[in-house]
Amino acid sequence: RFKYVCCRAGGAPAAMVNDGLDSSLLQHLEGQYCPSRVGASGRLDYTQHPLGGVTKNAEILSFDSSSGHWCIGELCSEEVSPQVEPIAVKLPGLDVAPFSDFNGLFEAKGMGAPSGMFGAGGKAKVKPPPPPKRPKPPPKPKLEVYEPEFPKYSDKCVGYGDLWKSIQETVTNDAGELEAVNSELETEDEAASGFKDMHPCDVAASSGGTKGKIGEGDGKNTREAMPYDELDGCHTRDINRAFRAGKEDYWHAMFESSADIADNIVGLVCAAVPQADVEPLGFGITFPGNDLCSGIKDLVTSAVTNGVGMGQTQFFWNMDQEDFADCNPLQTNFARLFCDVHCVRDAVIRGDRSIIRNLKKATDITNGNMDKLSEWIVQTARLDAGWLGDKMDHEMLVNELHFDGVNDQLKTIVEGLEGDPAESLLAMKGATSQLRDEIAGFAQSASFGGKASLASARHALELFAEDASSSLAGSPNSSTARAAFSQLASLHAKLKAASDGRSKTQHLGLQVQRNAGHL
């Protein structure tokens, strides 16, 4: 007559209060029928008692032996009922049910005095504790990030001009696209290493000179730490001066050849000049004309040849001075070559050492991160293993309580096999379904328990299959059912012993726990 629905109060606290029984909803035949006397049929007659203090004429529920129906006045049960008591009898519009004095009040009665190990009535029913909650995993460790270390090169090599001050590289950025990056090279003070010999790049930097105009230079000094174009200019000017010297020698040789020809021609002319005598008084002076002509020719020739020679000598002197003041191609190129070789050697050594340091740093960081991850995994595995152990203990406790109940039930059924056949068959039917599910679990558990457990389980199953009493062949009867049930109970006990009482989940958890212990 009362219906309760869970609700959520949105305002002030509220409660439901019993206001009594609504008698207007009751039919006149409803009520509590209690045994009052023995009727004519030998069965008890039941007299109606009013509900909720409502006063009405009491009705009587009795058995009509002539018709086999339970009746209240003229209202009788729908079917013939051979029952001694009218429990579960259906009347038109009414159902007969056992009456309980349940009043909805739950009061602690305390524990009664135990009459044995488990108290009165056998083993006490123990409610298993709630399953353990899975613990929170430990916080993940903070891993160290590896940053590569770029090598530092000699300042004398990188600082030799601006050719190697920075490099441009095409790399793949985070977006996966190619990108040109210009990076400056880091330098190291090479003089701090304490070397005493002069650095080859200092030797190359000190080489230089004046770019002379004879070699087609501009007359200015070369740049400090001569780059490769200045080295090429040294070669070019040296070649130009050699060409000018050859050209000067060529024209001087041509001039000398022409002067010799002219001298010979004039000599022939002078040889034809006659001798002149001046003798006014019969005596006087004789002038040798050819000698005078030859002398004049030689004087002129010497003067012209000396002038040209002096000019050539001055030219070569000036060229030698310019060549001395200019850079020497052989010297400067060898100095620069030695500088480049030293820088290559320096870059190779520093690069190798940088690679070794980066490998060591990366290895140390990787090992450190692996140690942190291993420790975190071990801690997590230990927590999970402990949780699985607690969970298995809880499941074993639940199974033990369940098995105790099943064993008690089996014991009760076996003890009652000789009793009422109908009740025994109904009890065996309910227990058989439960045993079947547990036998399947024990069989799976035995497969995880090792070779001995598997062999024991297989042997028990073979014996059960070979035993003719385990089957229900032929016409069904209570004796065959009892024998088959006994064999099923025996198989249940053997498989339980072979599987050590653990399920497949428990065996898997034990394996995980052992593996975590090895970690």
C-alpha positions as CSV (number, residue, x, y, z in Angstrom):
1,R,0.0,0.0,0.0
2,F,3.0,2.3,0.3
3,K,5.3,3.3,-2.6
4,Y,8.6,5.1,-2.1
5,V,10.4,6.9,-4.8
6,C,13.9,8.4,-4.5
7,C,13.9,12.2,-5.1
8,R,16.4,15.1,-4.8
9,A,15.3,17.9,-2.5
10,G,16.1,21.3,-4.0
11,G,15.2,23.4,-1.0
12,A,14.7,22.8,2.7
13,P,15.2,19.3,4.1
14,A,12.1,17.1,3.8
15,A,11.1,13.7,5.1
16,M,8.2,11.3,4.6
17,V,6.1,10.6,7.7
18,N,3.7,7.6,8.0
19,D,0.2,9.0,8.4
20,G,-1.4,5.6,8.9
21,L,-3.3,3.2,6.7
22,D,-5.8,4.5,4.1
23,S,-8.7,2.2,4.9
24,S,-10.7,3.5,2.0
25,L,-8.5,1.5,-0.4
26,L,-9.1,-1.8,1.3
27,Q,-11.6,-4.4,0.2
28,H,-13.8,-5.9,2.8
29,L,-12.3,-9.4,2.3
30,E,-8.7,-8.2,2.7
31,G,-7.0,-8.6,6.0
32,Q,-5.0,-10.9,8.2
33,Y,-6.4,-14.4,8.5
34,C,-5.1,-16.3,11.5
35,P,-5.8,-19.9,12.5
36,S,-8.8,-20.1,14.9
37,R,-10.0,-23.7,15.0
38,V,-9.9,-27.1,13.2
39,G,-12.5,-27.2,10.5
40,A,-14.7,-30.1,9.4
41,S,-12.2,-31.2,6.8
42,G,-9.5,-31.6,9.4
43,R,-7.7,-28.5,8.2
44,L,-7.4,-25.3,10.1
45,D,-10.0,-22.5,9.6
46,Y,-8.6,-18.9,9.4
47,T,-10.6,-16.0,10.9
48,Q,-10.2,-12.5,9.5
49,H,-8.7,-9.7,11.6
50,P,-9.3,-6.1,10.5
51,L,-6.4,-3.9,9.2
52,G,-5.7,-0.4,10.6
53,G,-8.3,-0.7,13.4
54,V,-11.2,-0.8,10.9
55,T,-14.1,-2.6,12.4
56,K,-16.0,-5.0,10.1
57,N,-17.6,-8.4,10.2
58,A,-14.9,-11.1,10.3
59,E,-14.8,-13.6,7.4
60,I,-13.6,-17.2,7.6
61,L,-11.2,-18.9,5.2
62,S,-11.9,-22.6,5.2
63,F,-11.4,-25.7,3.1
64,D,-14.3,-27.3,1.3
65,S,-13.6,-31.0,1.4
66,S,-16.3,-31.8,-1.1
67,S,-15.0,-29.5,-3.9
68,G,-11.3,-29.4,-2.9
69,H,-11.3,-25.6,-2.9
70,W,-10.4,-23.0,-0.3
71,C,-13.3,-20.6,0.2
72,I,-14.2,-17.4,1.9
73,G,-18.0,-17.6,2.1
74,E,-19.1,-18.2,-1.5
75,L,-15.8,-17.0,-3.0
76,C,-13.6,-20.1,-3.7
77,S,-10.2,-20.7,-5.2
78,E,-9.8,-21.0,-8.9
79,E,-8.2,-24.4,-8.9
80,V,-8.4,-27.6,-6.8
81,S,-5.8,-27.3,-4.1
82,P,-4.6,-30.4,-2.2
83,Q,-2.4,-28.3,0.0
84,V,-2.7,-28.5,3.8
85,E,-2.3,-24.8,4.1
86,P,-3.8,-22.1,1.9
87,I,-0.4,-20.5,1.0
88,A,-0.2,-19.3,-2.6
89,V,-3.9,-20.1,-3.2
90,K,-5.5,-17.7,-5.7
91,L,-9.0,-16.5,-5.2
92,P,-10.8,-14.1,-7.6
93,G,-9.2,-10.7,-6.9
94,L,-7.3,-12.0,-3.9
95,D,-4.0,-13.8,-3.3
96,V,-3.1,-15.7,-0.1
97,A,0.4,-15.1,1.2
98,P,2.2,-15.8,4.5
99,F,1.9,-13.0,7.0
100,S,5.0,-11.5,8.6
101,D,5.3,-9.2,11.6
102,F,7.8,-7.0,9.8
103,N,7.4,-3.4,11.0
104,G,10.1,-1.6,9.1
105,L,12.2,-0.9,12.2
106,F,15.8,-1.9,12.1
107,E,17.2,-2.2,15.6
108,A,20.5,-3.8,16.7
109,K,19.8,-6.9,18.6
110,G,23.5,-7.7,19.4
111,M,25.2,-11.0,19.0
112,G,23.8,-14.1,20.5
113,A,25.9,-16.4,22.6
114,P,27.7,-18.8,20.2
115,S,27.2,-22.5,20.7
116,G,30.3,-23.5,18.9
117,M,33.1,-22.3,16.6
118,F,30.6,-20.7,14.3
119,G,27.8,-20.1,16.7
120,A,24.4,-21.7,16.7
121,G,23.2,-23.2,13.4
122,G,26.6,-24.0,11.9
123,K,28.8,-21.5,10.1
124,A,27.9,-17.8,10.3
125,K,27.3,-16.0,7.1
126,V,30.2,-13.5,6.7
127,K,29.8,-10.6,4.3
128,P,33.0,-10.2,2.3
129,P,34.8,-6.8,2.6
130,P,34.7,-4.4,-0.4
131,P,37.4,-4.9,-3.1
132,P,40.5,-2.8,-2.7
133,K,40.8,0.3,-4.7
134,R,43.6,0.6,-7.2
135,P,46.3,3.0,-5.9
136,K,47.3,6.1,-7.8
137,P,50.5,5.7,-9.9
138,P,53.6,7.6,-8.8
139,P,54.2,10.9,-10.6
140,K,56.0,10.6,-13.9
141,P,59.7,11.7,-13.6
142,K,60.9,14.8,-15.3
143,L,63.2,13.8,-18.1
144,E,66.3,15.8,-19.1
145,V,66.3,17.2,-22.6
146,Y,69.5,16.9,-24.7
147,E,70.8,20.0,-26.3
148,P,73.8,19.5,-28.7
149,E,77.0,21.3,-28.1
150,F,78.6,23.0,-31.2
151,P,82.3,23.0,-31.5
152,K,84.4,26.2,-31.1
153,Y,87.1,26.9,-33.7
154,S,90.4,28.8,-33.5
155,D,90.0,32.6,-33.5
156,K,93.0,32.9,-35.7
157,C,91.4,30.7,-38.3
158,V,87.8,32.1,-38.1
159,G,89.1,35.7,-37.8
160,Y,91.4,35.4,-40.9
161,G,89.2,37.6,-43.1
162,D,85.5,37.3,-43.2
163,L,85.2,34.1,-45.2
164,W,84.6,31.8,-42.3
165,K,82.9,34.1,-39.7
166,S,79.5,32.6,-40.5
167,I,78.1,29.7,-42.6
168,Q,74.7,29.2,-44.2
169,E,73.0,25.8,-43.9
170,T,69.7,24.5,-45.4
171,V,67.9,22.6,-42.6
172,T,64.4,21.2,-42.1
173,N,62.4,23.3,-39.5
174,D,59.7,22.0,-37.1
175,A,57.1,22.5,-39.8
176,G,59.0,20.0,-42.1
177,E,60.0,22.8,-44.5
178,L,63.5,23.5,-45.8
179,E,64.9,26.7,-44.4
180,A,68.2,28.6,-44.9
181,V,69.9,29.4,-41.6
182,N,72.9,31.7,-41.2
183,S,74.9,30.8,-38.2
184,E,78.0,32.4,-36.8
185,L,80.9,30.2,-35.8
186,E,81.9,30.3,-32.2
187,T,85.6,30.9,-31.6
188,E,88.2,29.9,-29.0
189,D,91.3,31.9,-28.0
190,E,94.0,29.6,-29.4
191,A,96.8,31.6,-27.9
192,A,95.5,30.5,-24.4
193,S,96.8,27.0,-25.2
194,G,100.3,28.3,-24.5
195,F,102.1,27.5,-27.7
196,K,105.5,29.3,-28.3
197,D,106.0,29.0,-32.0
198,M,104.6,31.6,-34.3
199,H,101.2,30.7,-35.6
200,P,101.1,30.0,-39.3
201,C,98.1,32.2,-39.8
202,D,100.1,35.1,-38.1
203,V,102.9,34.4,-40.6
204,A,100.4,34.5,-43.5
205,A,98.8,37.7,-42.1
206,S,102.1,39.5,-41.9
207,S,102.9,38.7,-45.5
208,G,102.1,41.6,-47.8
209,G,103.6,44.6,-49.7
210,T,102.9,47.5,-52.1
211,K,101.1,46.9,-55.3
212,G,103.6,48.5,-57.8
213,K,102.6,50.3,-60.9
214,I,105.1,48.5,-63.1
215,G,103.2,45.3,-62.4
216,E,100.0,47.2,-63.2
217,G,99.2,47.8,-59.5
218,D,97.5,50.8,-58.0
219,G,100.6,51.7,-55.9
220,K,98.7,51.0,-52.6
221,N,99.6,48.5,-49.9
222,T,97.9,45.1,-49.8
223,R,95.3,44.4,-47.2
224,E,96.2,42.8,-43.9
225,A,95.7,39.0,-43.7
226,M,95.6,38.8,-47.4
227,P,92.6,37.1,-48.9
228,Y,92.8,34.9,-51.9
229,D,92.3,37.7,-54.4
230,E,95.3,39.5,-53.0
231,L,97.3,36.3,-53.4
232,D,96.2,36.2,-57.0
233,G,97.3,39.8,-57.4
234,C,100.8,39.0,-56.2
235,H,101.1,36.4,-59.0
236,T,99.6,38.7,-61.6
237,R,102.0,41.6,-60.7
238,D,105.0,39.3,-60.7
239,I,104.0,38.0,-64.1
240,N,103.5,41.6,-65.4
241,R,106.9,42.7,-64.2
242,A,108.5,39.7,-65.8
243,F,106.7,40.6,-69.0
244,R,107.9,44.2,-68.8
245,A,111.5,43.1,-68.2
246,G,111.4,40.8,-71.2
247,K,109.9,43.6,-73.3
248,E,112.6,46.0,-72.1
249,D,115.3,43.5,-73.0
250,Y,113.8,43.0,-76.4
251,W,113.7,46.7,-77.3
252,H,117.3,47.2,-75.9
253,A,118.5,44.3,-78.0
254,M,116.8,45.8,-81.1
255,F,118.3,49.2,-80.3
256,E,121.8,47.7,-79.9
257,S,121.4,45.9,-83.2
258,S,120.3,49.1,-84.9
259,A,123.1,51.1,-83.3
260,D,125.7,48.6,-84.5
261,I,124.4,48.8,-88.0
262,A,124.4,52.6,-87.9
263,D,127.9,52.6,-86.5
264,N,129.2,50.4,-89.3
265,I,127.6,52.6,-91.9
266,V,129.1,55.8,-90.4
267,G,132.4,54.0,-90.2
268,L,132.3,53.3,-94.0
269,V,131.5,56.9,-94.6
270,C,134.3,58.1,-92.4
271,A,136.8,55.8,-94.2
272,A,136.1,57.6,-97.4
273,V,136.9,61.0,-96.0
274,P,140.3,62.2,-97.4
275,Q,143.2,63.5,-95.4
276,A,143.5,67.4,-95.5
277,D,146.9,69.2,-95.5
278,V,147.3,72.8,-94.5
279,E,150.7,74.0,-95.8
280,P,150.7,77.8,-96.7
281,L,154.5,78.1,-96.5
282,G,155.4,74.7,-97.6
283,F,155.0,73.3,-94.2
284,G,151.9,73.1,-92.0
285,I,149.4,70.9,-90.4
286,T,147.9,67.7,-91.8
287,F,144.3,66.8,-90.8
288,P,143.4,63.1,-91.0
289,G,139.7,63.4,-92.0
290,N,138.8,59.7,-91.6
291,D,140.2,59.6,-88.0
292,L,138.3,62.7,-87.1
293,C,135.1,61.3,-88.6
294,S,135.6,58.0,-86.7
295,G,136.2,59.8,-83.5
296,I,133.1,61.9,-83.9
297,K,131.1,58.7,-84.8
298,D,132.3,56.9,-81.7
299,L,131.5,59.8,-79.5
300,V,128.0,60.1,-80.8
301,T,127.5,56.4,-80.6
302,S,128.8,56.2,-77.1
303,A,126.6,59.1,-76.0
304,V,123.4,57.6,-77.5
305,T,124.2,54.1,-76.3
306,N,125.0,55.3,-72.8
307,G,121.8,57.3,-72.5
308,V,119.7,54.3,-73.6
309,G,121.7,52.0,-71.2
310,M,121.3,54.4,-68.3
311,G,117.5,54.5,-69.0
312,Q,117.3,50.7,-69.1
313,T,119.4,50.4,-65.9
314,Q,117.1,52.9,-64.1
315,F,114.0,50.9,-65.3
316,F,115.4,47.6,-64.0
317,W,116.4,49.3,-60.7
318,N,112.9,50.7,-60.3
319,M,111.4,47.3,-61.1
320,D,113.7,45.5,-58.6
321,Q,112.7,48.0,-55.9
322,E,109.0,47.5,-56.7
323,D,109.4,43.7,-56.7
324,F,111.2,43.9,-53.4
325,A,108.4,46.1,-51.9
326,D,105.6,43.9,-53.3
327,C,104.5,40.5,-51.9
328,N,106.4,37.4,-53.0
329,P,104.0,35.0,-54.6
330,L,105.9,31.9,-53.5
331,Q,106.3,33.1,-49.9
332,T,102.8,34.4,-49.4
333,N,101.1,31.3,-51.0
334,F,103.1,28.9,-48.9
335,A,102.3,30.9,-45.8
336,R,98.6,30.9,-46.6
337,L,98.8,27.2,-47.5
338,F,100.3,26.4,-44.1
339,C,97.7,28.5,-42.4
340,D,94.9,26.6,-44.2
341,V,96.4,23.2,-43.4
342,H,96.7,24.2,-39.7
343,C,93.0,25.4,-39.7
344,V,91.8,22.2,-41.3
345,R,93.8,20.2,-38.7
346,D,92.4,22.4,-35.9
347,A,88.8,21.9,-37.2
348,V,89.2,18.1,-37.5
349,I,90.6,17.8,-33.9
350,R,88.0,20.1,-32.4
351,G,85.2,18.5,-34.4
352,D,86.2,15.0,-33.2
353,R,86.5,16.1,-29.6
354,S,83.1,17.8,-29.9
355,I,81.5,14.7,-31.3
356,I,83.0,12.6,-28.4
357,R,81.7,15.1,-25.9
358,N,78.2,15.2,-27.5
359,L,78.1,11.4,-27.6
360,K,79.0,11.1,-23.9
361,K,76.5,13.8,-23.0
362,A,73.8,12.2,-25.0
363,T,74.6,8.8,-23.5
364,D,74.7,10.1,-20.0
365,I,71.3,11.9,-20.5
366,T,69.8,8.8,-22.1
367,N,71.1,6.5,-19.3
368,G,69.8,9.0,-16.7
369,N,66.4,9.1,-18.3
370,M,66.3,5.3,-18.6
371,D,67.1,5.0,-14.9
372,K,64.3,7.4,-14.0
373,L,61.9,5.6,-16.3
374,S,63.0,2.2,-15.0
375,E,62.6,3.3,-11.4
376,W,59.1,4.8,-12.2
377,I,58.1,1.6,-14.0
378,V,59.3,-0.5,-11.1
379,Q,57.4,1.6,-8.6
380,T,54.3,1.5,-10.7
381,A,54.6,-2.3,-11.2
382,R,55.1,-2.8,-7.4
383,L,52.0,-0.7,-6.6
384,D,50.0,-2.6,-9.3
385,A,51.4,-5.9,-8.0
386,G,50.5,-5.1,-4.4
387,W,47.0,-4.0,-5.6
388,L,46.7,-7.3,-7.6
389,G,47.8,-9.2,-4.5
390,D,45.2,-7.5,-2.3
391,K,42.6,-8.0,-5.0
392,M,43.5,-11.7,-5.3
393,D,43.3,-12.0,-1.5
394,H,39.9,-10.4,-1.6
395,E,38.8,-12.7,-4.4
396,M,40.1,-15.7,-2.6
397,L,38.2,-14.7,0.5
398,V,35.1,-14.3,-1.5
399,N,35.6,-17.7,-3.2
400,E,36.3,-19.3,0.1
401,L,33.1,-18.0,1.5
402,H,31.3,-19.0,-1.7
403,F,32.9,-22.5,-1.7
404,D,31.9,-23.0,1.9
405,G,28.4,-22.2,1.0
406,V,28.5,-24.5,-1.9
407,N,30.0,-27.3,0.2
408,D,27.3,-26.8,2.8
409,Q,24.7,-26.9,0.1
410,L,26.2,-30.1,-1.3
411,K,26.4,-31.7,2.1
412,T,22.8,-30.8,2.7
413,I,21.8,-32.2,-0.7
414,V,23.7,-35.4,-0.2
415,E,22.3,-35.9,3.2
416,G,18.8,-35.3,1.9
417,L,19.1,-37.7,-1.1
418,E,17.2,-40.3,0.8
419,G,14.4,-37.9,1.7
420,D,11.6,-36.5,-0.5
421,P,12.5,-37.3,-4.2
422,A,10.8,-34.2,-5.5
423,E,12.6,-31.8,-3.1
424,S,15.9,-33.6,-3.7
425,L,15.6,-33.3,-7.5
426,L,14.8,-29.6,-7.2
427,A,17.8,-29.0,-5.0
428,M,20.0,-31.0,-7.3
429,K,18.8,-29.0,-10.3
430,G,19.8,-25.7,-8.7
431,A,23.1,-27.0,-7.5
432,T,24.0,-28.6,-10.8
433,S,23.9,-25.3,-12.7
434,Q,26.1,-23.7,-10.1
435,L,28.6,-26.6,-10.1
436,R,28.8,-26.6,-13.9
437,D,29.9,-22.9,-13.9
438,E,32.5,-23.5,-11.2
439,I,33.8,-26.7,-12.9
440,A,34.5,-24.6,-16.0
441,G,36.4,-22.0,-14.0
442,F,38.4,-24.7,-12.2
443,A,39.3,-26.3,-15.6
444,Q,40.6,-23.0,-16.9
445,S,42.5,-22.4,-13.7
446,A,44.2,-25.8,-13.9
447,S,45.6,-24.9,-17.3
448,F,47.5,-22.1,-15.7
449,G,48.7,-24.1,-12.7
450,G,51.4,-26.1,-14.3
451,K,51.8,-29.6,-15.9
452,A,50.8,-31.5,-12.7
453,S,47.6,-29.5,-12.3
454,L,46.8,-29.9,-15.9
455,A,47.4,-33.7,-15.8
456,S,45.2,-34.1,-12.7
457,A,42.4,-32.1,-14.2
458,R,42.6,-34.1,-17.5
459,H,42.6,-37.4,-15.5
460,A,39.5,-36.4,-13.5
461,L,37.6,-35.4,-16.7
462,E,38.5,-38.7,-18.4
463,L,37.3,-40.7,-15.4
464,F,34.1,-38.6,-15.3
465,A,33.5,-39.2,-19.1
466,E,34.2,-42.9,-18.8
467,D,31.9,-43.4,-15.8
468,A,28.5,-44.6,-17.0
469,S,26.8,-43.2,-13.9
470,S,27.7,-39.7,-14.8
471,S,25.3,-39.7,-17.8
472,L,21.5,-39.6,-17.7
473,A,21.0,-42.2,-20.5
474,G,17.7,-44.0,-20.6
475,S,14.5,-43.1,-18.8
476,P,15.0,-40.5,-16.1
477,N,14.6,-41.6,-12.5
478,S,15.7,-40.3,-9.1
479,S,18.4,-43.0,-8.6
480,T,20.1,-42.1,-11.9
481,A,19.9,-38.4,-11.0
482,R,21.4,-39.1,-7.6
483,A,24.3,-41.1,-9.0
484,A,25.0,-38.5,-11.7
485,F,24.9,-35.7,-9.2
486,S,27.4,-37.6,-6.9
487,Q,29.8,-38.0,-9.8
488,L,29.5,-34.3,-10.7
489,A,30.2,-33.3,-7.0
490,S,33.2,-35.6,-7.1
491,L,34.5,-34.0,-10.3
492,H,34.0,-30.6,-8.7
493,A,36.1,-31.6,-5.7
494,K,38.9,-33.1,-7.9
495,L,39.1,-30.1,-10.2
496,K,39.1,-27.7,-7.3
497,A,42.1,-29.6,-5.8
498,A,43.9,-29.6,-9.2
499,S,43.4,-25.9,-9.6
500,D,44.5,-25.0,-6.1
501,G,41.2,-23.0,-5.8
502,R,42.5,-20.1,-7.8
503,S,40.9,-18.7,-10.9
504,K,42.6,-17.8,-14.2
505,T,42.7,-14.2,-13.1
506,Q,44.4,-15.0,-9.9
507,H,47.1,-17.1,-11.6
508,L,47.7,-14.3,-14.1
509,G,48.0,-11.9,-11.2
510,L,50.5,-14.1,-9.4
511,Q,52.6,-14.3,-12.6
512,V,52.6,-10.4,-12.8
513,Q,53.5,-10.2,-9.2
514,R,56.5,-12.6,-9.7
515,N,57.7,-10.6,-12.7
516,A,57.4,-7.4,-10.7
517,G,59.4,-8.9,-7.9
518,H,62.2,-9.7,-10.4
519,L,62.3,-6.1,-11.4
